[in-house]
Amino acid sequence: MIQKICVAGAGTMGSGIALAAAQNNFETVLFDTSEKGLENAKKALEKNLDFLLSKEKISASEKDNIYNKILFTNNINSCVGDLIIEAIIEDLTIKEGLYKTLATINNSQTIFASNTSSLSISSIQKNILHPERICGMHFFNPAHVMKLVEVVAGNLTSDKTLQTVYDVCTALKKQPVICKDAPGFIVNRVARHFYLEAMHMVSEKKINFEDIDLLMENAGFKMGPFKLMDLIGMDVNLAVSQSVYHAFKENPRFKPSPMQEQKVTEGNLGKKTGKGFYDYALNAVQ
């Protein structure tokens, strides 16, 4: 039975996952090597809880209880639990190194779940002890709000691990969907063209990006592709595009857009830097 959830990585996704866990009565650990990252996570969590309080979704005492369920730490030896959700940089070597360390301080029954949006779960499993307890657990931003979670089965993932993680998602009030390990899983594979075709149209000067967002939102999408890329982060979105492109052996239909590559080169990554396709300078995270 899963009672304690550790989240490794206190960025936007990690802090959102930790909030979802604490909101649903799990003992929660949020680990990051960066003290600044942890401080930013604390501020983000407080902001989200204050918003819930202002909307009367929670009481003041519930706010305190949720916040107090989270241990913020930069000590990896505190990253011990029944389920560890990794939400760090999209780099296979770095992820593998983290798992190897975590495997030495946790027991063989601890489940490791990666929030990777595009890397192969089967590849992550290869060199880790007890690979049957490793799976994907792909949340969507903002993780404490969005319902969908892709539960990804690697080649060595056991049915017991999948069922346990599925049940945890349900306890988190999420909608889990089990899928097999494949480039981009389900959502990111389908969504590539939502972004790529939109940027292709703009680069050909057929329409401006604001009008594409407006049209898509009026067609029923909550966000157009350019607002969504700004929210996700240009660097994250581009990394997924590149990963899917290479996984499909450079198939032209998945080729990343030079427009997005330029944004990343310029450091205009979206909301988190104050500028992407849109200008958020007044609301930029310091």
C-alpha positions in Angstrom: 0.0 0.0 0.0 1.3 3.4 -1.0 1.4 5.8 1.9 4.5 8.0 1.3 5.3 9.6 -2.0 8.6 11.2 -2.8 9.0 13.6 -5.7 12.5 14.1 -7.1 12.7 17.5 -8.8 11.1 20.7 -7.4 10.5 22.4 -10.7 7.0 23.3 -12.1 6.0 19.7 -12.6 7.6 18.3 -9.4 6.0 20.9 -7.2 2.6 20.4 -8.8 2.8 16.6 -8.3 3.8 17.1 -4.7 0.9 19.4 -4.1 -1.5 16.8 -5.6 -0.1 14.2 -3.3 -0.4 16.3 -0.2 -3.9 17.4 -1.1 -4.9 13.8 -1.2 -3.5 12.8 2.2 -0.2 11.3 1.2 2.9 11.9 3.3 5.0 13.8 0.8 8.7 14.5 0.3 9.8 17.1 -2.3 13.5 16.6 -3.1 15.8 18.9 -5.1 19.6 19.5 -5.0 19.0 23.2 -5.5 18.0 25.2 -2.4 16.8 28.0 -4.7 14.6 25.4 -6.5 13.1 24.4 -3.2 12.4 28.0 -2.2 10.7 28.6 -5.6 8.6 25.5 -5.1 7.5 26.7 -1.6 6.4 30.0 -3.1 4.6 28.3 -5.9 2.8 25.9 -3.5 1.8 28.7 -1.2 0.5 30.7 -4.1 -1.6 27.7 -5.4 -2.9 27.0 -1.9 -3.8 30.7 -1.4 -5.7 30.6 -4.7 -7.7 27.6 -3.5 -8.4 29.3 -0.2 -9.6 32.5 -2.0 -12.0 30.3 -4.0 -13.2 28.6 -0.9 -12.0 25.2 -2.2 -10.1 24.7 1.1 -10.2 26.2 4.6 -7.3 27.9 6.3 -6.7 24.9 8.5 -6.8 22.6 5.4 -4.3 24.9 3.7 -1.9 24.5 6.7 -2.5 20.7 6.8 -1.7 20.3 3.1 1.5 22.4 3.3 2.7 20.6 6.5 2.4 17.2 4.8 5.3 18.2 2.5 8.9 17.8 3.6 11.1 20.0 1.5 14.7 18.7 1.4 18.0 18.8 -0.5 19.2 15.7 1.3 18.8 12.7 -1.0 18.9 10.3 1.9 15.5 11.7 2.9 14.1 10.6 -0.5 12.7 7.3 0.8 9.2 6.2 0.3 6.7 3.7 -1.1 6.6 5.5 -4.5 9.2 7.8 -5.9 8.2 10.1 -8.8 11.1 11.5 -10.7 10.5 14.9 -12.4 14.0 16.0 -13.3 15.8 17.1 -16.5 15.0 15.1 -19.7 18.4 13.4 -19.8 18.6 9.6 -19.8 22.1 9.4 -18.2 21.1 11.8 -15.4 17.9 10.0 -14.7 19.7 6.6 -14.7 22.2 8.0 -12.2 19.4 9.2 -9.9 17.6 5.9 -10.0 20.8 4.0 -9.2 21.3 6.2 -6.1 17.7 5.9 -5.0 17.9 2.1 -5.4 20.6 2.0 -2.7 18.6 3.9 -0.1 15.2 2.4 -0.8 14.0 -1.2 -0.5 13.3 -3.5 -3.4 9.5 -2.9 -3.2 9.7 0.9 -3.7 8.2 1.8 -7.0 10.0 4.3 -9.3 7.9 6.3 -11.7 9.3 8.7 -14.2 7.4 11.8 -15.2 9.3 11.8 -18.5 7.3 13.1 -21.4 9.2 11.3 -24.2 12.2 9.2 -23.0 11.9 5.4 -23.2 10.9 3.8 -20.0 12.4 0.5 -21.3 15.8 2.3 -21.7 15.6 3.7 -18.1 14.9 0.3 -16.7 17.9 -1.5 -18.3 20.6 -0.9 -15.7 18.5 -0.5 -12.5 18.0 -3.1 -9.8 14.5 -4.7 -9.9 13.5 -3.1 -13.2 10.0 -4.5 -12.9 9.1 -1.8 -10.3 9.9 1.0 -12.8 7.2 2.7 -15.0 6.2 6.0 -16.5 3.8 8.3 -14.7 3.4 11.2 -17.0 1.5 14.2 -15.5 0.4 17.2 -17.5 1.0 20.9 -16.5 -0.3 22.1 -14.1 0.0 18.7 -12.4 -2.2 19.5 -9.4 -5.1 20.5 -11.8 -4.9 18.4 -14.9 -6.7 15.1 -14.6 -4.9 12.9 -17.2 -1.9 10.8 -16.2 -0.2 8.4 -18.7 0.9 5.3 -16.9 3.6 3.8 -19.1 4.6 0.2 -19.2 8.3 -0.5 -20.1 9.3 -3.9 -21.4 10.1 -5.1 -17.9 7.4 -3.4 -15.9 5.3 -5.8 -13.9 1.5 -5.9 -13.9 1.6 -5.4 -10.1 3.5 -2.1 -10.6 1.1 -0.9 -13.2 -2.0 -1.7 -11.1 -0.4 0.0 -8.0 0.4 3.2 -9.8 -3.0 3.1 -11.5 -4.6 2.9 -8.0 -2.4 5.8 -6.8 -3.6 8.0 -9.7 -7.2 7.2 -8.8 -6.4 8.2 -5.1 -4.9 11.4 -6.5 -8.3 12.0 -8.2 -6.6 11.7 -11.6 -7.7 9.8 -14.8 -5.0 7.2 -15.5 -4.5 5.7 -18.9 -2.2 2.7 -19.2 -0.1 2.7 -22.4 2.9 0.8 -23.7 6.3 2.4 -24.0 6.5 4.2 -27.4 8.0 7.5 -28.7 5.9 10.3 -27.2 3.6 7.8 -25.6 0.0 8.9 -26.6 -0.5 12.6 -26.0 2.9 13.9 -27.0 2.9 11.9 -30.2 -0.5 13.1 -31.2 0.1 16.7 -30.0 3.4 17.2 -32.0 1.4 18.3 -35.0 -0.8 20.6 -33.0 2.4 22.6 -32.4 4.4 21.9 -35.6 1.7 22.6 -38.1 0.8 25.8 -36.3 4.4 27.0 -36.4 4.7 25.9 -40.0 1.7 28.1 -41.0 3.2 31.1 -39.2 6.6 30.6 -40.8 5.0 30.6 -44.2 3.3 33.9 -43.3 -0.1 32.4 -43.9 -1.5 33.6 -40.6 -0.1 35.2 -37.4 0.2 33.1 -34.2 -2.3 35.2 -32.2 -5.1 34.4 -34.7 -4.3 30.7 -34.6 -4.7 30.7 -30.9 -7.9 32.6 -31.1 -9.3 30.3 -33.7 -8.4 27.1 -31.8 -9.8 28.5 -28.6 -13.0 29.4 -30.3 -13.1 25.9 -31.7 -13.2 24.5 -28.2 -9.5 24.1 -27.2 -8.8 25.6 -23.8 -5.5 27.0 -25.1 -4.1 27.6 -28.6 -0.8 26.0 -29.5 1.3 29.1 -28.9 -0.1 29.9 -25.5 0.3 26.2 -24.6 4.0 26.2 -25.7 4.6 29.3 -23.6 3.0 27.6 -20.6 4.9 24.3 -21.0 8.2 26.0 -21.6 9.8 26.3 -25.0 12.8 24.3 -23.9 10.7 21.4 -22.6 8.4 21.4 -25.7 11.4 21.5 -28.1 13.1 18.6 -26.2 10.1 16.4 -26.6 9.9 17.3 -30.3 13.5 16.4 -30.8 13.2 13.2 -28.9 10.1 12.1 -30.9 11.9 13.1 -34.2 14.9 11.0 -33.4 12.9 8.1 -32.1 11.1 8.0 -35.5 14.4 8.0 -37.3 14.2 11.7 -38.5 10.8 11.3 -40.2 10.2 14.7 -41.7 6.7 14.9 -40.3 8.1 15.1 -36.8 11.0 17.6 -37.6 11.2 20.3 -35.0 10.4 23.9 -36.1 13.3 26.4 -36.5 10.9 29.0 -35.1 10.9 27.2 -31.7 14.6 26.4 -31.9 15.3 30.1 -32.2 13.1 30.9 -29.2 15.2 28.5 -27.1 18.5 29.9 -28.4 17.3 33.4 -27.5 16.3 32.2 -24.0 12.7 33.2 -24.6 11.2 30.1 -23.1 7.7 31.3 -22.3 6.0 32.3 -19.0 8.9 31.1 -16.8 11.3 33.6 -18.5 8.8 36.4 -19.1 8.7 36.1 -22.8 8.0 33.4 -25.4 5.6 33.9 -28.3 3.8 36.3 -25.9 5.3 38.9 -23.5 4.8 38.1 -19.8 7.5 40.5 -18.6 5.4 41.9 -15.8 4.7 38.4 -14.4 8.1 36.8 -15.0 9.3 34.5 -12.2 12.3 36.1 -10.5 
